[in-house]
């Protein structure tokens, strides 16, 4: 019988993909599951603000632009690191909720990959 084995999430090669989906900026990072050190990160402004029908009482964003910023950030992370991702952690915008019609929010973008 073999000795104790480390948890898969604590393996030195395993990474966690952190995603912060904000309405102004999207941020991503790769964190070592072994020592919790950030090994790679990136961010991109969404430029998603839209005029609201409620004027100054409302705040609206173009969800497609937020998704595009997310895709761009992830596409800039090294492939050799992305294949080591074993967990994904996601946080969202600070206030409110994001709504969109089916099929209108996510479009695949090819950022040179």
N, C-alpha and C positions, 0 to 999 in steps of 0.2 A: 504494500500500500504506500502511496506517495505521501510526502509531508504536506503541510498546509499550503494552500495556494492563495495568491492575492486575488482580491475581488477584481473582476474584469474592468470596473470603472476606475480602479487605482493603478492599472498597468501604466508604466512610464511612457508608453507610446500613445495611449488613448487621450483624445481631446474632447472637450465640450465646446460646441458652437453656441455662443451667446448672441442673441439678436434683440436689439432695442428698436422697436418700430415707433418712431415719433412722428408727429405731424410736420415738424420742421426739419428734422434730421433723422436718418436711419443709421444705426451703428451696429457693427458686428465685431466679434472677437473670438479667438480660439484660445482656450484655457487648458492647461495641462490638468488632466484628471488626477495625476499623481501628486503634484505639489501646488496646484492652484495658481500657477504663474501664467500671466497673459503672454502668449508666444507670438500672436499676430493680431492686428486690429485694423479697422478702417471705418470710415463714415462718409456720408454723402448727404448734402442738403436735398430735401425733397422738392422744393419750389412748388409746393402743391396748393398753396392758398388760393381760394376762389372768392369772388364777391358773393355775399349771402343775400338771399331775399329778405332777411330780417335786418339788413343794414348792420349797424354797429352792435346790435344785440345778438348777432349770429356769427358763427365761424365755420367755414366749410373748406374741405380739402378735396383735391382730385385723387382718389384712391389709386388710380392707375399710376400716377406719378410716384406715390409712396411705394407701390409694389416694384416699379422700375428701379427706384433707388435701392431697394433691398436686393433685387437681382444683381444690380451692378456691384454692390458691396461684396456679396458672396462670390461673384465671378472673379473678383480680384484676390481672393484668398488662394494660396498655393494649393494646387490639386493634390500634391503629395501629403499635405496636411489634412485636407478635407476627407480623404479616404480613411483617416484615423479617427474621425468623429464618431463617438459612441453614444453621445447624448446631445440634446438640443434644449436650450433654455430661451424662452421668449418673454419679453415684456412689451406692453403696448403703450399707446398714447396716455397722457396724464389724466385728462378729463373727458367725459362723454363716451361716445361709441362711434365706430366706423361702420357705415352701412353702404351697400351698393347693390345694384341689380345683378341678378345671376348672369354670368358671362361678360360683364362689363368691367370688372375690377382687375383681372389678372390676364395679361397677355405675355406670351413667352418672348423674351428678348435674347438675341445671340450677341454677347459681348466678346466675340472673338474666341469662343470655346467650342 
